[in-house]
């Protein structure tokens, strides 16, 4: 398996909240010590964080299932459960996060950037927190909520100002090594570069990052060679440098033909991804002019490239000829691109308060005296309820009534014995509706029971 992996699918599960505790203080000569069950701890979050020491997603391809720890349950004696530990997953700079269906979630750029990708479930309340003047000694506690669970796709898009594109063995890695302190693997055979190499180049006051994109071949945008796997790394580059090999002996190869192939592959990739690359400035680099025949060929094709409106430079990584001019030419393009970027507006958080009288849920009539209730509060309260405890179910009924569920069901046309679903189709809880007792007047039974359910 290669060491560099720039795509991975993660199956993420945040920690579940710990259950609350139902306990009564017991002490000699104090038979009515009162409830002392504590709350459960919150589940741990799953967090993606940009780490400068991480350059590949190989670890997530090997172990795609990741789970944060659960919160601990509460205990008697007012001992709250411990919160679950957050799971922090290190990702490379420039990682794009999308859903399994391709919907964008976040673009993680900049060391230390964090994203809470899955939130842990809230811990359940213990019976001490549920006590009230009416219900002085609750015989139940609330269950912890499950943590969020989802599948996400991670994809690296290299952060670089300049992208060097060209055929295999065109000399891109040699140029990176000559222009910067980067030391990529260099050899005279196709596909030596298996990962995008990055190097920092200085041109007086302008500092910029250059990426050596692995070699392209005809059909790269259709998946041939390594092109399809690495073309995405040119998307963020403000300037593209075509490295044209003037010393190749392969039949049918020359700088003009190579340039046409490269442009065709970039155009095809742009059509597939709907990312416009046509407005990126181009620089044509005629490489390996230290070879006499290559210099003659460079002198011959340079005017043809200039007629196309391209800036042309003849260079040699071996003799370092033309490297200073190349660095300054790239620096000028990068500086111009940075100056043309619009000033980012400050992030504003807009709060949309619920309108007066708006209910935090909605009732949908399913027909045949059957209704579905959807809303964050009702669905969360159902998840927190221990249905093996009658008193807990009665407490849920009180909460739903105070929220206005009974009133809205009556407005929707529900009659005695209506079938009420709370939640989605997959995990709905079904009740038989009986709107005969007002919640405020409901007689409370002994702990652990409720007279309305007898």
N, C-alpha and C positions, 0 to 999 in steps of 0.2 A: 504494500500500500504506500503511495507517495506521502512524503512528510507535509506537503502543502495541500491543504483542502480549503477551498474558498466558498463552499456551500454545505449546509447541514440543516437537518430538520430536527427540532427539539420537541420532546413530549414533556410538558412542564406541569407540575402539580404543586401548588402552594400548600402549606401546612393547615390542617384542620384545627379549629378552636377547641380547647378543652371544655368538657362539660362542667356546668355548675354543680355544686354539692348541696344536697338537702340534708341538713343535720340540725339537731336540737342540743343546746348546751345541757349537759348532765353533770350535776354536782350534788354531793351529799347535802341534804336539808334544803336543796333548791330544785324542786321537781319541775318548776316552770322557768327554766333558765333562758328560754327564748331561742330563736333560730340563730345558728352560727355557721351555716354553710357558706363557703366563700366562692368567689367567681373562678371560672376556668381561665387559663391563659390564652392569649391570641396565638394563632398559628403563624409560622414564619413566612415572610414574603420571598418570592423569587426575583432577583435583581440582576439585570445585565449591566456590566460596567466596562467601559473602555480601559484597557490595560496596555501601556506601551510595550510591555514585554511579551504580549501575545500577538502572534502573526499568522496563526492558522486556526481553522476550526476542526482540526483532526480529532481532538479529544471528544468533541460533541458528535462526531460521526461514529466514533467507537462506542460511546456511551450516550445514546440520545435521550434516555429517560432520566429526568432529574426531578427530585422532590425535596421540598423544604420540610423541616421537622414540625411536628404537631405541638400545640399547646398542651400543657399538663392540666388534668382536672383539678378543680378546687377541692378543698378538704374542710373538715369540721374545725372548729376553733378559729374561724376567720383566717384560715391559711389559704391564700390565693394560689392558684396554679401558675407555674412558671410559663412565660411566653416561649414559643418555639423560636429557634435561631433562624435568621434570614439566610437564604442560600444565594451567595453572590457568584455569578458566572462571568469570568473575564472574557471579553471579546476584543478583536483587533479594532483599531481606529478605522472608521469608514464602513462599519458593519450596518447593513440595511436589514431591518426586521419587518417581516410581513406575516400575515396569517397563512394558513395552509392553502387558502384559496387565492393568495396573491394580493390581498388588500394591504396597503402600507400601514405600518404601525409607527415606526420611528426610524430615523437615520442618525446613528450614533457617531458623532464626529467630535474629536477633542478628548485628550486624556482626562480620565476621571468622570466623563459623562455617564450618568446613571439613568436607568429606566426600570421602574417596578413593573415587570411584565405580568406577574400574577400575585394578587394580594391574598394573604392568609385569612382564614376565617376568624371571626370574632369569638372570643370565649363566652360561654354561657353564664348567665347570672345565677349565683347561689341563692338559697332561700332567704338569707339575711338581707340581700338587696331587694328581694321581692316583697318583704314584709310591709304592711300598711296598717293604718288604724282599723280597717275592716278585716284584713287577713293578717292577723298578728303572728301566726306561726304557720307559714306555708309548708305544706308537706311535699313540695316538689321544687325542682330547679329547672332552669332552661339548658337545653343542649347546646353545645358549641356548633358554630356554623362551619360547613365544609369550605376548604380553600378553593380558590379558582383553579381551573384545569383547562389547558388549551395546548394546541400544537402551533408552533411558530417555525418559520423558515428564516435562517440566517444566511446572508450573502455579503461577501466582502467586495467593496468597490474601492480600489486603492486611492488614497488621498495623494495626489501629485499635481503639480502645475503644468508639467511638460511630459508628454508621452512619446517615447521613441518606438516607432512601429517600423517593421521591415521584415523581409524574408529571414528564415533561419540562416545563421552564420553571416549575417550582413554586417556584423561588428557592433551591435547595440551594446552588448555587455562590455566590450572593450572601451567604448566611448564613456559609459558610466564610470568605469574604473579610472579612466584618464581624467575625467572632469571632476570627480568627487573622491571621497574617502571610502566609497563602497568597494567591496572586493567580491564581485560575483564569480561564479564558476565559469571559466572560459575554455572552450575546446573547439576544434575544427570538425564538428559533425552536427547534423541537424538536431534541433530541439535540445541543445545543451541547457538552455534556460528553461527550467520547469516551474519557476515561481517568478512573479514580478519583482525585480530588484529595484530598490529605491536608493537614490543618492542626493545629497544636498550640495547645490552648486552656488557659488558666490560670484556675482558680477557687480563689483563695487558695492553700492548700498543695497542692491537687490539680492535677497537670498530666496531660493526656490528649490522645490523638490522635483527631481526627474525620475520617471519610472521607465524601466526597460521592460516593455510588454513582450512576452514570449512570441516567437516567430509566427508570422501568418503565411499561409499558402493559399493557392486558389481553392475556393470552396470552404474556407475557414468559417464563414458565417453560416454554413449549412452543417457544421459539425466536423469537418475534416481537420486532421492534424490536431493542434492545440488551440487553434484560434478561437473557437466558440467558447472555450472555457475561460479565456482571458480577455476577450474583446471588451467585456464589461469594465475592465480597468482603465479604459481610455475615456469613459463617460465623464469623469470629473476633471479631466485635463483641459486647461484653457488654451493650450498650444499643442499642436501635433507636429512632430519632426519625423519626416520620412527618411530613414537611413537606407540609402541605395548603394548596393555593392557594385563597385566598378571593376572588381578583380575576379568576378565569378567566371568559371569555365563551363557552367551548365548550359546545355543547348537551349535555345529559345529564351535566354535570359539576357536582359540589358536594362539599364536604369529606367528608360522610358516605359518599357513593358512592365517592369516591377511596379512602378508608380501607378500605372493604370490598374493593375490587379489590386493593389492596396486600396486605392480609392473605391473600386467596385465593392470590395469586401466591407469597407466602412459604410458605404451607402446602403448596402443590403442589410447590414446589422442595424443601421439607424431606422430603416423601414420596419424591421421586425420588432424593435423595441420602442418605436415612436420617439426616439431621442435624436434631435437634430444635431448632427456633427458638421454640417456644411459651413457653419459660421465660425468654426475654430480656425484661427490662423495656422497656416502651414509653412514649414521650412523644409526645403529639400537639401539633404546632406549627401554629397557625393563622397563616399568613404573609400579608404585604402589607396589614396593617391600616392603613397610612397612607392607603389609598384609602377614602373614606367608605363606599361600598357594601360593601367587604370587611369593614370594622369591624362594620357592622350584621349581616352574615352570620356573622361570628365570634361575636358576642354571642348569636346565635340558636342555633348548633350546639354551643357550648361545654358547656351543661348536658347535652346528649345524649351527648357523649363522656365526660363525667365519670360518667354513669350506667353506662357500660361499664367503669368502674374505671380509666380512663386519667388521667394527669396532663396537664392542658391549659394551654398558654401561648399568648398572642397576641403576635406579634412583627412587626417590620418591619425588614428589613435596610437600607432606604433611610433611615428616620428613626432607626434604632438603638433603637427602642422595644422593651422586653422582652428585649433581648439579655443583659443582666446576669443577669436571673432565669433565662434559658435556660441560660447557662453554669454557674450554680450548681446548677441542677436536674440537668444532665448530670453535673457533678462529683460530686454526691451518689450517683447511681446507679453511677458508675464506682468510687468509693471503697468502696461497699458490696459490689460484685462482687469487687473485689480482696481485701477482708477475708474474703470467703466462700471464696476459693480455698484448697484444702488446701496445706499446706507441702510442697514437693517433697522427696521422700526422696533422700538422697545416692546417686549412682550406684555400684553395686557390681558388680564384675567377678567372675563365678563361673567358676572353672576346674574342668573335669571331666576329671581324668586318666584315661587308658585303664586299664581293669581289668587286673590281673595275668593274663597268659596270653592276653589278647585280641589277635587279629591285626589289623594295620592294613589288611586287605583281606578280601574274601570271594569264594568260588568258587561259581559258579552252573552247574549242569549243564543243558546245552541239548539233551541227547539225542544218540544215535548217536555216543558217545565224543567229544562236543564240549563244551567248557567255556568259560565266560567269567570273567575275573578283573577285579574292580572294586575300586579303592582309590586314594587319592591318591598313595601312593609308587610302586606299579607303573606307573600311568599317567604320572606325571611322569618316571620313569626311561626309559620308552619314548620320550617326546618328546625326551629328551636324547641318545638314542643315534643315532649315525651308522651306519646299516645297510649302508653301502658299505664299512665297515671291519670285517673279521672279528674282530679283537681287541676292538673296541668291543662287538660282539654277544656275544662270550664274557664280557666284563666284566658286561654286563647279565644274562647267565645266572647268573653268580656272585652278583650282588646279589639276584636273585629267589630263588635257592636259600637264601641266608643269611636272607632274610626269612621263609622257610617255605613258599614257593609250591609247591615240589616235594612237601613232606609233605602239604599240604592237598589237592593234586590227587590224590595216592594215596588219601587218606581218602575223597575224593569218588567214587572208582571209576575214575579214569583209567587206561588201559592203554597199552602201547607204541603210538606213532603217533597218540596222541590229538590232536585239533585244538583248540588253546588260543587264545582271543581275549583280548587285553588292551585294555581301553578300551570306549567306548560303541559303539553300532551304527554311528554315522556314520564314526568314524575309528579303528576297532579295528585292531591289528596281529595277524596270525595266525601262530602257530608250530605246528610238529609236535613234540610232546613226546617226549623220549627220556630217561628217568630211569635212566641206566646209569652215569654218572660223578658221583662226589661232588665238589662244587665245591672243597673244601679239598684234594683230591688231583688236581685237574685239571692235566695237564702244560701248561705255557705254551710257546708257540712263539715265533718271532722277532717283532719289533715289526710290528704291522699284521696279524697272523694269529693264529689260534687252532686248535690241533690237533683240537679237538672238532668243528670245522666242515669238516674236510677230506673 
